[in-house]
Amino acid sequence: MSQVPAQSEPAETRQGGAFADWRRWLLGLFVIGCVGAIADLLLLGHTEEVWQWIPVALLGAGIPVAAAVFRATSIRIRVLRILLCGYILAGLIGAFLHMKGNAEFEKELNPAIGVTTLIGEVLTGAFPAVAPLQMIQLALLGLLACFRHPVLSSKN
């Protein structure tokens, strides 16, 4: 005799989603990553200009949205996906701005700097050039948790 699952269970579990536990782990890691990144940005004083608040705001928005996806609905998953696209965009723009700031600083210090030396200084300068790419890493983690989610294919 088979049991009928309770309606209070997440849709993915009711539908026998093979990766239900993995999705929860990925979302949990995503939330932990967002909390850590926010703490890092705030401790570094990444709050002096309006542009510097964008990653803080995106990361802060990601926490409750991802928490809502633990009780997945198609709308919640789509909202998270849209937000994660913002993470990717912010990561790319942030990396560009960090590298641009490093290049401007180095050119001001040494106007005759060579291209090879400039590239090295841009990547290792005062503004961490690849740190904003953490936003992309978090976005990929969140998108992986949403990939082929059973709730999106159900006819609810």
DSSP file with accessible surface (Angstrom, degrees, kcal/mol):
  #  RESIDUE AA STRUCTURE BP1 BP2  ACC     N-H-->O    O-->H-N    N-H-->O    O-->H-N    TCO  KAPPA ALPHA  PHI   PSI    X-CA   Y-CA   Z-CA
    1    1 A M              0   0  238      0, 0.0     2,-0.3     0, 0.0     0, 0.0   0.000 360.0 360.0 360.0 125.5    0.0    0.0    0.0
    2    2 A S        -     0   0  109      1,-0.0     2,-0.3     0, 0.0     0, 0.0  -0.658 360.0-129.6 -90.7 146.4    1.5    3.3   -1.0
    3    3 A Q        -     0   0  187     -2,-0.3    -1,-0.0     1,-0.0     0, 0.0  -0.725  13.8-129.4 -93.7 144.3    1.2    6.4    1.1
    4    4 A V        -     0   0  129     -2,-0.3     3,-0.1     1,-0.0    10,-0.0  -0.807  32.1-119.3 -89.8 123.1    0.0    9.7   -0.3
    5    5 A P        -     0   0   56      0, 0.0     2,-0.1     0, 0.0    -1,-0.0  -0.340  30.3-103.5 -64.3 147.2    2.5   12.5    0.6
    6    6 A A    >   -     0   0   50      1,-0.1     3,-1.4     2,-0.0     8,-0.1  -0.390  21.1-127.5 -67.1 146.4    1.2   15.3    2.7
    7    7 A Q  T 3  S+     0   0  144      1,-0.3    -1,-0.1    -2,-0.1     7,-0.1   0.652 104.1  71.8 -70.6 -13.7    0.6   18.5    0.8
    8    8 A S  T 3  S+     0   0   83      2,-0.1    -1,-0.3     3,-0.0     3,-0.1   0.636  78.6  96.1 -78.4 -11.1    2.7   20.4    3.4
    9    9 A E  S <  S-     0   0   66     -3,-1.4     5,-0.1     1,-0.1    62,-0.0  -0.434  93.9 -88.6 -73.4 152.1    5.9   18.8    1.9
   10   10 A P     >  -     0   0   29      0, 0.0     4,-2.2     0, 0.0     3,-0.5  -0.269  36.3-117.6 -57.5 147.2    7.9   20.8   -0.6
   11   11 A A  H  > S+     0   0    7     61,-0.4     4,-2.2     1,-0.2     6,-0.2   0.862 113.5  58.2 -57.2 -36.3    6.7   20.2   -4.2
   12   12 A E  H  4>S+     0   0   10      1,-0.2     5,-3.3     2,-0.2    -1,-0.2   0.915 108.0  45.4 -64.0 -39.4   10.0   18.7   -5.2
   13   13 A T  H >45S+     0   0   54     -3,-0.5     3,-1.5     3,-0.2    -2,-0.2   0.922 111.7  52.0 -69.7 -41.8    9.8   16.0   -2.5
   14   14 A R  H 3<5S+     0   0   71     -4,-2.2    -1,-0.2     1,-0.3    -2,-0.2   0.868 111.3  48.3 -60.3 -35.2    6.2   15.3   -3.4
   15   15 A Q  T 3<5S-     0   0   77     -4,-2.2    -1,-0.3    -5,-0.2    -2,-0.2   0.367 117.9-112.9 -88.7   4.6    7.3   14.9   -7.0
   16   16 A G  T < 5 -     0   0   59     -3,-1.5    -3,-0.2     1,-0.2     2,-0.2   0.863  40.2-166.9  70.7  34.7   10.2   12.6   -6.1
   17   17 A G    > < -     0   0   19     -5,-3.3     3,-1.3     1,-0.2     4,-0.2  -0.386  13.1-150.0 -58.6 121.2   12.9   15.1   -7.1
   18   18 A A  T 3  S+     0   0   88      1,-0.3     3,-0.2    -2,-0.2    -1,-0.2   0.758  94.0  42.9 -66.1 -25.2   16.1   13.1   -7.1
   19   19 A F  T 3> S+     0   0  124      1,-0.2     4,-2.7     2,-0.1    -1,-0.3   0.104  73.8 119.6-111.0  23.5   18.2   16.1   -6.2
   20   20 A A  H <> S+     0   0   10     -3,-1.3     4,-1.8     1,-0.2    -1,-0.2   0.908  80.3  44.9 -57.0 -45.1   16.0   17.6   -3.5
   21   21 A D  H  > S+     0   0  110     -4,-0.2     4,-2.2    -3,-0.2    -1,-0.2   0.908 112.6  51.4 -67.2 -41.1   18.7   17.3   -0.8
   22   22 A W  H  > S+     0   0  167      1,-0.2     4,-2.7     2,-0.2    -2,-0.2   0.899 107.5  53.5 -62.2 -39.6   21.4   18.6   -3.1
   23   23 A R  H  X S+     0   0   21     -4,-2.7     4,-2.5     1,-0.2    -1,-0.2   0.916 108.8  48.8 -61.9 -42.6   19.3   21.6   -3.9
   24   24 A R  H  X S+     0   0   72     -4,-1.8     4,-2.4    -5,-0.2    -1,-0.2   0.911 111.9  49.0 -64.2 -42.0   18.8   22.4   -0.3
   25   25 A W  H  X S+     0   0  184     -4,-2.2     4,-2.7     2,-0.2    -2,-0.2   0.921 111.5  49.3 -62.3 -44.4   22.6   22.1    0.3
   26   26 A L  H  X S+     0   0   29     -4,-2.7     4,-2.3     1,-0.2    -2,-0.2   0.919 112.3  47.7 -62.8 -42.7   23.3   24.4   -2.6
   27   27 A L  H  X S+     0   0    7     -4,-2.5     4,-2.5     2,-0.2    -1,-0.2   0.899 111.2  51.7 -64.9 -39.1   20.9   27.0   -1.4
   28   28 A G  H  X S+     0   0   23     -4,-2.4     4,-2.6     2,-0.2    -2,-0.2   0.927 110.7  47.3 -62.8 -43.2   22.3   26.8    2.1
   29   29 A L  H  X S+     0   0   88     -4,-2.7     4,-2.7     2,-0.2    -1,-0.2   0.886 110.3  53.9 -64.4 -37.5   25.8   27.3    0.8
   30   30 A F  H  X S+     0   0    0     -4,-2.3     4,-2.4    -5,-0.2    -2,-0.2   0.943 110.0  46.3 -60.8 -47.3   24.5   30.2   -1.3
   31   31 A V  H  X S+     0   0   32     -4,-2.5     4,-2.6     2,-0.2     5,-0.2   0.929 112.7  49.5 -63.1 -44.8   23.0   31.8    1.8
   32   32 A I  H  X S+     0   0  118     -4,-2.6     4,-2.6     1,-0.2    -1,-0.2   0.920 111.1  50.8 -60.6 -42.0   26.2   31.3    3.8
   33   33 A G  H  X S+     0   0   19     -4,-2.7     4,-2.5     1,-0.2    -1,-0.2   0.897 109.8  49.8 -62.6 -39.9   28.2   32.8    0.9
   34   34 A C  H  X S+     0   0    0     -4,-2.4     4,-2.6     2,-0.2     5,-0.2   0.928 111.0  48.5 -65.2 -44.5   26.0   35.8    0.8
   35   35 A V  H  X S+     0   0   79     -4,-2.6     4,-2.5     1,-0.2    -2,-0.2   0.936 113.8  47.4 -61.2 -45.1   26.3   36.4    4.5
   36   36 A G  H  X S+     0   0   41     -4,-2.6     4,-2.5    -5,-0.2    -1,-0.2   0.907 112.0  49.0 -63.3 -41.5   30.1   36.1    4.4
   37   37 A A  H  X S+     0   0    3     -4,-2.5     4,-2.7     2,-0.2    -1,-0.2   0.899 110.9  50.2 -67.3 -39.1   30.4   38.4    1.4
   38   38 A I  H  X S+     0   0   28     -4,-2.6     4,-2.7     2,-0.2     5,-0.2   0.944 111.6  48.4 -62.3 -47.2   28.2   41.0    3.1
   39   39 A A  H  X S+     0   0   45     -4,-2.5     4,-2.8    -5,-0.2     5,-0.2   0.930 112.0  49.9 -58.7 -43.8   30.3   40.8    6.2
   40   40 A D  H  X S+     0   0   76     -4,-2.5     4,-1.9     1,-0.2    -2,-0.2   0.939 112.1  46.6 -60.6 -48.2   33.5   41.1    4.1
   41   41 A L  H  <>S+     0   0   27     -4,-2.7     5,-2.9     1,-0.2     4,-0.3   0.909 114.9  46.3 -63.1 -42.0   32.2   44.2    2.2
   42   42 A L  H ><5S+     0   0   84     -4,-2.7     3,-1.1     1,-0.2    -1,-0.2   0.913 112.1  50.0 -69.3 -40.2   31.0   45.9    5.4
   43   43 A L  H 3<5S+     0   0  153     -4,-2.8    -1,-0.2     1,-0.3    -2,-0.2   0.822 110.2  51.4 -67.4 -29.5   34.2   45.2    7.3
   44   44 A L  T 3<5S-     0   0  121     -4,-1.9    -1,-0.3    -5,-0.2    -2,-0.2   0.486 116.2-115.6 -83.1  -4.1   36.3   46.5    4.4
   45   45 A G  T X 5 +     0   0   25     -3,-1.1     2,-2.3    -4,-0.3     3,-0.7   0.841  53.9 163.6  73.2  34.3   34.2   49.8    4.3
   46   46 A H  T 3 < +     0   0   33     -5,-2.9    10,-0.2     1,-0.2    -1,-0.2  -0.284  54.8  84.4 -79.6  53.0   32.8   49.0    0.9
   47   47 A T  T 3   +     0   0   47     -2,-2.3    -1,-0.2    -5,-0.1     6,-0.1   0.206  49.1 103.3-140.4  14.2   30.1   51.7    1.6
   48   48 A E  S <  S+     0   0  160     -3,-0.7     2,-0.3     4,-0.1    -2,-0.1   0.828  84.1  33.6 -76.4 -33.2   31.7   55.0    0.7
   49   49 A E  S >> S-     0   0  118      1,-0.1     3,-0.8     0, 0.0     4,-0.6  -0.847  84.2-112.7-121.8 160.3   29.9   55.5   -2.7
   50   50 A V  H >> S+     0   0  121     -2,-0.3     3,-1.6     1,-0.3     4,-0.6   0.902 116.2  57.6 -56.7 -42.7   26.5   54.6   -4.0
   51   51 A W  H >4 S+     0   0  167      1,-0.3     3,-0.9     2,-0.2    -1,-0.3   0.820  99.2  60.1 -59.6 -30.5   28.0   52.1   -6.4
   52   52 A Q  H <> S+     0   0   41     -3,-0.8     4,-0.6     1,-0.2    -1,-0.3   0.691  97.5  59.4 -73.8 -17.0   29.7   50.3   -3.6
   53   53 A W  H <X S+     0   0  120     -3,-1.6     4,-2.9    -4,-0.6    -1,-0.2   0.660  84.8  81.4 -82.5 -17.2   26.3   49.6   -2.0
   54   54 A I  H <X S+     0   0   68     -3,-0.9     4,-2.8    -4,-0.6     5,-0.2   0.948  94.1  42.8 -59.3 -50.5   25.0   47.7   -5.0
   55   55 A P  H  > S+     0   0   24      0, 0.0     4,-2.8     0, 0.0     5,-0.3   0.909 114.1  52.8 -64.1 -34.6   26.7   44.3   -4.2
   56   56 A V  H  X S+     0   0   16     -4,-0.6     4,-2.6   -10,-0.2    -2,-0.2   0.939 112.3  45.0 -62.6 -44.6   25.7   44.7   -0.6
   57   57 A A  H  X S+     0   0   64     -4,-2.9     4,-2.5     2,-0.2    -1,-0.2   0.917 113.9  48.6 -65.8 -43.7   22.1   45.3   -1.6
   58   58 A L  H  X S+     0   0   34     -4,-2.8     4,-1.9    -5,-0.2    -2,-0.2   0.932 113.6  46.6 -62.2 -45.8   22.0   42.4   -4.1
   59   59 A L  H  X S+     0   0    1     -4,-2.8     4,-1.1    -5,-0.2    -2,-0.2   0.917 112.3  51.1 -62.6 -41.4   23.6   40.0   -1.5
   60   60 A G  H  < S+     0   0   32     -4,-2.6     3,-0.4    -5,-0.3    -2,-0.2   0.884 110.5  48.5 -64.0 -37.4   21.2   41.1    1.1
   61   61 A A  H  X S+     0   0   40     -4,-2.5     4,-1.6     1,-0.2    -1,-0.2   0.831 103.8  62.7 -70.5 -30.8   18.2   40.6   -1.2
   62   62 A G  H  X S+     0   0    0     -4,-1.9     4,-2.6    -5,-0.2     5,-0.3   0.815  93.3  63.4 -65.5 -29.9   19.5   37.1   -2.1
   63   63 A I  H  X S+     0   0   46     -4,-1.1     4,-2.4    -3,-0.4    -1,-0.2   0.974 108.6  35.5 -65.3 -54.6   19.2   35.8    1.4
   64   64 A P  H  > S+     0   0   80      0, 0.0     4,-2.2     0, 0.0    -1,-0.2   0.882 118.0  53.3 -69.3 -31.7   15.4   36.0    1.9
   65   65 A V  H  X S+     0   0   33     -4,-1.6     4,-1.4     2,-0.2    -2,-0.2   0.943 111.9  44.5 -66.5 -44.8   14.8   35.1   -1.8
   66   66 A A  H  X S+     0   0    0     -4,-2.6     4,-0.8     1,-0.2     3,-0.2   0.906 111.2  54.3 -65.1 -38.7   16.9   32.0   -1.5
   67   67 A A  H >< S+     0   0   50     -4,-2.4     3,-0.9    -5,-0.3     4,-0.4   0.892 106.0  53.0 -61.6 -36.9   15.3   31.2    1.9
   68   68 A A  H >< S+     0   0   33     -4,-2.2     3,-1.4     1,-0.2    -1,-0.2   0.835  99.8  62.6 -66.1 -30.6   11.9   31.4    0.2
   69   69 A V  H >< S+     0   0    4     -4,-1.4     3,-0.6     1,-0.3    -1,-0.2   0.712  82.7  77.0 -72.4 -15.7   13.0   28.9   -2.5
   70   70 A F  T << S+     0   0   72     -3,-0.9     2,-0.6    -4,-0.8    -1,-0.3   0.839 101.4  43.4 -58.8 -29.6   13.4   26.3    0.2
   71   71 A R  T <  S-     0   0  128     -3,-1.4    -1,-0.3    -4,-0.4     5,-0.1  -0.725 108.3-151.0-109.1  74.6    9.6   26.2   -0.1
   72   72 A A    <   +     0   0   13     -2,-0.6   -61,-0.4    -3,-0.6     2,-0.3  -0.185  30.1 163.6 -65.0 135.2    9.8   26.3   -3.9
   73   73 A T     >  -     0   0   56    -63,-0.1     4,-2.3   -62,-0.1     5,-0.2  -0.921  49.3-110.8-132.8 161.7    7.2   27.7   -6.2
   74   74 A S  H  > S+     0   0   42     -2,-0.3     4,-2.3    77,-0.2     5,-0.2   0.893 118.5  51.3 -63.0 -35.4    7.8   28.6   -9.8
   75   75 A I  H  > S+     0   0  122      2,-0.2     4,-2.6     1,-0.2    -1,-0.2   0.932 109.2  49.6 -67.2 -44.5    7.5   32.3   -9.1
   76   76 A R  H  > S+     0   0  100      1,-0.2     4,-2.2     2,-0.2    -1,-0.2   0.904 112.0  48.3 -61.5 -41.2   10.1   32.1   -6.3
   77   77 A I  H  X S+     0   0    0     -4,-2.3     4,-2.6     2,-0.2    -1,-0.2   0.919 111.7  49.3 -66.6 -40.8   12.5   30.3   -8.4
   78   78 A R  H  X S+     0   0  123     -4,-2.3     4,-2.3    -5,-0.2    -2,-0.2   0.902 109.8  51.3 -66.1 -39.0   12.1   32.7  -11.3
   79   79 A V  H  X S+     0   0   69     -4,-2.6     4,-2.5     2,-0.2    -1,-0.2   0.933 110.8  48.9 -62.5 -43.4   12.6   35.7   -8.9
   80   80 A L  H  X S+     0   0    0     -4,-2.2     4,-2.6     1,-0.2    -2,-0.2   0.933 109.9  51.7 -62.4 -42.7   15.8   34.1   -7.7
   81   81 A R  H  X S+     0   0   83     -4,-2.6     4,-1.6     2,-0.2    -1,-0.2   0.911 110.4  48.2 -60.6 -42.8   17.0   33.5  -11.2
   82   82 A I  H  X S+     0   0  125     -4,-2.3     4,-1.4     2,-0.2     3,-0.2   0.933 111.8  49.7 -63.6 -44.3   16.4   37.1  -12.1
   83   83 A L  H  X S+     0   0   29     -4,-2.5     4,-1.5     1,-0.2     3,-0.3   0.912 107.8  54.5 -60.9 -39.6   18.2   38.3   -9.0
   84   84 A L  H  X S+     0   0    0     -4,-2.6     4,-2.0     1,-0.3    -1,-0.2   0.823 100.8  58.6 -68.1 -29.0   21.1   36.0   -9.8
   85   85 A C  H  X S+     0   0   77     -4,-1.6     4,-2.4    -3,-0.2    -1,-0.3   0.888 104.1  53.1 -63.8 -35.8   21.4   37.6  -13.3
   86   86 A G  H  X S+     0   0   25     -4,-1.4     4,-2.8    -3,-0.3    -2,-0.2   0.869 104.8  54.9 -64.0 -36.8   21.9   40.9  -11.4
   87   87 A Y  H  X S+     0   0    0     -4,-1.5     4,-2.5     2,-0.2    -2,-0.2   0.920 108.3  48.3 -60.0 -45.9   24.7   39.2   -9.4
   88   88 A I  H  X S+     0   0   49     -4,-2.0     4,-2.3     2,-0.2    -2,-0.2   0.939 113.3  46.6 -62.1 -46.7   26.5   38.2  -12.7
   89   89 A L  H  X S+     0   0  104     -4,-2.4     4,-2.7     1,-0.2     5,-0.3   0.936 113.2  49.1 -61.6 -45.3   26.1   41.8  -14.0
   90   90 A A  H  X S+     0   0   20     -4,-2.8     4,-2.8     1,-0.2    -1,-0.2   0.888 110.1  52.3 -62.8 -38.6   27.4   43.3  -10.8
   91   91 A G  H  X S+     0   0    0     -4,-2.5     4,-2.3    -5,-0.2    -1,-0.2   0.925 112.1  44.6 -63.9 -43.8   30.3   40.9  -10.7
   92   92 A L  H  X S+     0   0   98     -4,-2.3     4,-2.2     2,-0.2    -2,-0.2   0.937 116.8  44.6 -66.5 -46.4   31.4   41.8  -14.2
   93   93 A I  H  X S+     0   0   75     -4,-2.7     4,-2.9    -5,-0.2     5,-0.2   0.917 113.3  51.9 -64.7 -41.3   30.9   45.6  -13.7
   94   94 A G  H  X S+     0   0   16     -4,-2.8     4,-2.7    -5,-0.3     5,-0.2   0.918 109.0  49.2 -61.8 -43.3   32.7   45.4  -10.3
   95   95 A A  H  X S+     0   0    6     -4,-2.3     4,-2.5    -5,-0.2     5,-0.2   0.928 112.5  49.1 -62.5 -42.2   35.7   43.6  -11.8
   96   96 A F  H  X S+     0   0  127     -4,-2.2     4,-2.8     1,-0.2    -2,-0.2   0.938 112.5  47.2 -61.1 -47.4   35.9   46.2  -14.5
   97   97 A L  H  X S+     0   0   73     -4,-2.9     4,-2.6     1,-0.2    -2,-0.2   0.887 111.9  50.3 -64.2 -39.5   35.7   49.1  -12.1
   98   98 A H  H  X S+     0   0   29     -4,-2.7     4,-2.3     2,-0.2    29,-0.3   0.934 114.1  44.2 -63.7 -46.0   38.3   47.6   -9.8
   99   99 A M  H  X S+     0   0   66     -4,-2.5     4,-2.6    30,-0.2    -2,-0.2   0.906 113.2  51.5 -66.3 -38.4   40.7   47.1  -12.7
  100  100 A K  H  X S+     0   0   97     -4,-2.8     4,-2.7    -5,-0.2     5,-0.2   0.922 110.2  49.3 -63.2 -44.3   40.0   50.5  -14.1
  101  101 A G  H  X S+     0   0   14     -4,-2.6     4,-2.2     1,-0.2    -1,-0.2   0.910 111.8  48.5 -61.9 -41.9   40.7   52.1  -10.7
  102  102 A N  H  X S+     0   0    1     -4,-2.3     4,-2.5     2,-0.2    -2,-0.2   0.911 111.8  49.7 -64.0 -41.7   43.9   50.2  -10.3
  103  103 A A  H  X S+     0   0   20     -4,-2.6     4,-2.6     2,-0.2     5,-0.2   0.932 111.5  48.0 -64.1 -45.3   45.0   51.2  -13.9
  104  104 A E  H  X S+     0   0  106     -4,-2.7     4,-1.9     1,-0.2    -1,-0.2   0.913 112.6  49.4 -61.5 -42.5   44.2   54.9  -13.2
  105  105 A F  H  X S+     0   0   96     -4,-2.2     4,-2.1    -5,-0.2    -2,-0.2   0.932 113.0  45.9 -62.6 -46.5   46.1   54.8   -9.9
  106  106 A E  H  X S+     0   0   26     -4,-2.5     4,-2.6     1,-0.2    -2,-0.2   0.885 111.8  51.2 -66.5 -38.2   49.2   53.2  -11.5
  107  107 A K  H  < S+     0   0  116     -4,-2.6    -1,-0.2     1,-0.2    -2,-0.2   0.845 109.7  51.1 -67.5 -32.4   49.2   55.5  -14.5
  108  108 A E  H  < S+     0   0  161     -4,-1.9    -2,-0.2    -5,-0.2    -1,-0.2   0.901 113.8  43.9 -70.2 -39.8   49.0   58.5  -12.1
  109  109 A L  H  < S+     0   0  115     -4,-2.1    -2,-0.2     1,-0.3    -1,-0.2   0.878 134.2  15.5 -69.7 -39.6   52.0   57.2  -10.1
  110  110 A N    ><  -     0   0   77     -4,-2.6     3,-1.8    -5,-0.2    -1,-0.3  -0.763  63.1-177.1-140.6  87.9   54.0   56.3  -13.1
  111  111 A P  T 3  S+     0   0  114      0, 0.0    -1,-0.1     0, 0.0    -4,-0.1   0.765  86.2  54.8 -59.9 -23.0   52.9   57.8  -16.4
  112  112 A A  T 3  S+     0   0   89      2,-0.0    -5,-0.1    -5,-0.0     0, 0.0   0.207  77.7 143.0 -96.5  18.4   55.6   55.9  -18.4
  113  113 A I    <   -     0   0   28     -3,-1.8     2,-0.1    -7,-0.1    -6,-0.0  -0.276  50.4-120.2 -62.8 140.3   54.5   52.5  -17.1
  114  114 A G     >  -     0   0   38      1,-0.1     4,-2.9     4,-0.0     5,-0.2  -0.393  19.2-113.8 -78.6 159.3   54.8   49.7  -19.6
  115  115 A V  H  > S+     0   0  108      1,-0.2     4,-2.7     2,-0.2     5,-0.2   0.917 114.9  49.1 -61.2 -46.5   51.8   47.6  -20.7
  116  116 A T  H  > S+     0   0  122      1,-0.2     4,-1.9     2,-0.2    -1,-0.2   0.930 114.5  44.7 -61.7 -45.3   53.1   44.4  -19.2
  117  117 A T  H  > S+     0   0   81      1,-0.2     4,-2.5     2,-0.2    -1,-0.2   0.906 111.8  53.9 -65.1 -40.6   53.9   46.0  -15.8
  118  118 A L  H  X S+     0   0   28     -4,-2.9     4,-2.8     2,-0.2    -2,-0.2   0.915 106.3  51.8 -61.4 -43.4   50.5   47.8  -15.9
  119  119 A I  H  X S+     0   0   97     -4,-2.7     4,-2.1     1,-0.2    -1,-0.2   0.933 111.1  48.1 -59.9 -45.0   48.6   44.5  -16.4
  120  120 A G  H  X S+     0   0   34     -4,-1.9     4,-1.3     1,-0.2    -1,-0.2   0.916 113.7  46.6 -61.0 -42.1   50.4   43.0  -13.4
  121  121 A E  H  X S+     0   0   71     -4,-2.5     4,-0.8     1,-0.2    -2,-0.2   0.857 109.1  54.9 -69.9 -35.0   49.7   46.1  -11.3
  122  122 A V  H  < S+     0   0   18     -4,-2.8     3,-0.4     1,-0.2     7,-0.2   0.905 111.8  44.3 -63.4 -40.6   46.0   46.2  -12.4
  123  123 A L  H  < S+     0   0   94     -4,-2.1     6,-0.4    -5,-0.2     7,-0.3   0.736 125.2  32.1 -78.3 -21.3   45.6   42.6  -11.3
  124  124 A T  H  < S+     0   0  106     -4,-1.3    -1,-0.2    -5,-0.2    -2,-0.2   0.215  95.2 120.4-119.5  15.3   47.4   43.0   -8.0
  125  125 A G  S  < S-     0   0   20     -4,-0.8     4,-0.1    -3,-0.4    -3,-0.1   0.174  82.6 -77.8 -73.6-169.2   46.6   46.6   -7.1
  126  126 A A  S    S+     0   0   82    -24,-0.1    -1,-0.1     2,-0.1    -4,-0.1   0.834 118.6  62.4 -62.2 -37.3   44.9   48.3   -4.2
  127  127 A F  S    S-     0   0   97    -29,-0.3     2,-0.5    -5,-0.1    -2,-0.2  -0.835  98.5-118.5 -91.3 120.5   41.4   47.3   -5.4
  128  128 A P    >   -     0   0   68      0, 0.0     3,-0.5     0, 0.0   -30,-0.1  -0.423  25.8-157.8 -65.0 111.1   41.2   43.5   -5.6
  129  129 A A  T 3  S+     0   0    2     -2,-0.5   -30,-0.2    -6,-0.4   -31,-0.2   0.829  85.4  34.8 -63.9 -36.8   40.5   42.9   -9.3
  130  130 A V  T >  S+     0   0   98     -7,-0.3     3,-1.2     1,-0.2     4,-0.3   0.527  90.7  92.7-100.0  -3.3   38.9   39.5   -9.0
  131  131 A A  T X  S+     0   0   44     -3,-0.5     3,-2.1     1,-0.3     4,-0.3   0.895  81.3  58.0 -57.7 -40.7   37.0   39.9   -5.8
  132  132 A P  T >> S+     0   0   17      0, 0.0     3,-1.7     0, 0.0     4,-0.5   0.775  89.9  73.9 -63.6 -18.6   33.8   41.1   -7.5
  133  133 A L  H <> S+     0   0   66     -3,-1.2     4,-2.0     1,-0.3     3,-0.4   0.669  75.8  79.5 -69.0 -12.0   33.8   37.8   -9.4
  134  134 A Q  H <> S+     0   0   75     -3,-2.1     4,-2.5    -4,-0.3    -1,-0.3   0.843  85.3  61.2 -60.1 -31.5   32.7   36.2   -6.2
  135  135 A M  H <> S+     0   0   13     -3,-1.7     4,-2.3    -4,-0.3    -1,-0.2   0.896 103.8  48.1 -61.7 -39.1   29.3   37.5   -7.1
  136  136 A I  H  X S+     0   0   34     -4,-0.5     4,-2.7    -3,-0.4    -2,-0.2   0.912 109.1  53.1 -68.9 -40.2   29.4   35.4  -10.2
  137  137 A Q  H  X S+     0   0  135     -4,-2.0     4,-2.0     1,-0.2    -2,-0.2   0.933 111.2  46.2 -59.9 -44.9   30.4   32.3   -8.3
  138  138 A L  H  X S+     0   0   10     -4,-2.5     4,-2.5     1,-0.2    -1,-0.2   0.905 110.9  53.3 -65.0 -39.6   27.5   32.8   -5.9
  139  139 A A  H  X S+     0   0    0     -4,-2.3     4,-3.0     1,-0.2     5,-0.2   0.924 108.5  49.3 -61.3 -43.6   25.2   33.3   -8.9
  140  140 A L  H  X S+     0   0  101     -4,-2.7     4,-2.3     2,-0.2    -1,-0.2   0.892 109.7  52.1 -64.9 -36.3   26.3   30.1  -10.4
  141  141 A L  H  X S+     0   0   42     -4,-2.0     4,-1.7    -5,-0.2    -2,-0.2   0.941 113.0  44.3 -63.3 -45.8   25.8   28.3   -7.2
  142  142 A G  H  X S+     0   0    0     -4,-2.5     4,-1.1     1,-0.2    -2,-0.2   0.900 112.7  51.0 -65.9 -40.6   22.2   29.6   -6.9
  143  143 A L  H  X S+     0   0   49     -4,-3.0     4,-1.1     1,-0.2     3,-0.3   0.877 106.7  55.1 -65.8 -35.1   21.5   28.9  -10.6
  144  144 A L  H >< S+     0   0   98     -4,-2.3     3,-0.5     1,-0.2    -1,-0.2   0.901 104.6  53.5 -63.3 -38.6   22.7   25.3  -10.1
  145  145 A A  H 3< S+     0   0    2     -4,-1.7    -1,-0.2     1,-0.2    -2,-0.2   0.794 113.9  43.1 -65.7 -25.8   20.2   24.9   -7.2
  146  146 A C  H >< S+     0   0    0     -4,-1.1     3,-1.6    -3,-0.3    -1,-0.2   0.570  83.8 125.8 -94.6 -10.2   17.5   26.1   -9.6
  147  147 A F  T << S-     0   0  117     -4,-1.1    -3,-0.0    -3,-0.5    -4,-0.0  -0.266  90.8 -16.1 -60.7 124.6   18.6   24.0  -12.6
  148  148 A R  T 3  S-     0   0  200      1,-0.2    -1,-0.3     2,-0.1     5,-0.1   0.851  86.5-171.2  49.2  42.3   15.8   21.8  -14.0
  149  149 A H    X>  -     0   0    8     -3,-1.6     3,-1.3     1,-0.1     4,-0.7  -0.442  25.6-132.7 -64.8 132.3   13.8   22.3  -10.8
  150  150 A P  H >> S+     0   0   18      0, 0.0     4,-0.9     0, 0.0     3,-0.6   0.801 103.1  65.1 -59.0 -29.4   10.8   19.9  -10.8
  151  151 A V  H 34 S+     0   0    5      1,-0.2     3,-0.4     2,-0.2     5,-0.3   0.853  97.3  56.3 -62.7 -32.2    8.5   22.8   -9.7
  152  152 A L  H <4 S+     0   0   40     -3,-1.3    -1,-0.2     1,-0.2    -3,-0.0   0.781 110.9  42.5 -72.2 -24.8    9.1   24.5  -13.0
  153  153 A S  H << S+     0   0   88     -4,-0.7    -1,-0.2    -3,-0.6    -2,-0.2   0.534  93.7 102.1 -98.5  -5.8    8.0   21.5  -15.0
  154  154 A S  S  < S-     0   0   27     -4,-0.9     2,-0.7    -3,-0.4   -80,-0.0  -0.377  72.3-131.0 -77.5 157.1    4.9   20.7  -12.9
  155  155 A K              0   0  202     -2,-0.1    -1,-0.1     0, 0.0    -3,-0.1  -0.463 360.0 360.0-103.3  57.8    1.4   21.6  -14.0
  156  156 A N              0   0  148     -2,-0.7    -2,-0.0    -5,-0.3    -5,-0.0  -0.454 360.0 360.0 -73.1 360.0    0.4   23.2  -10.7
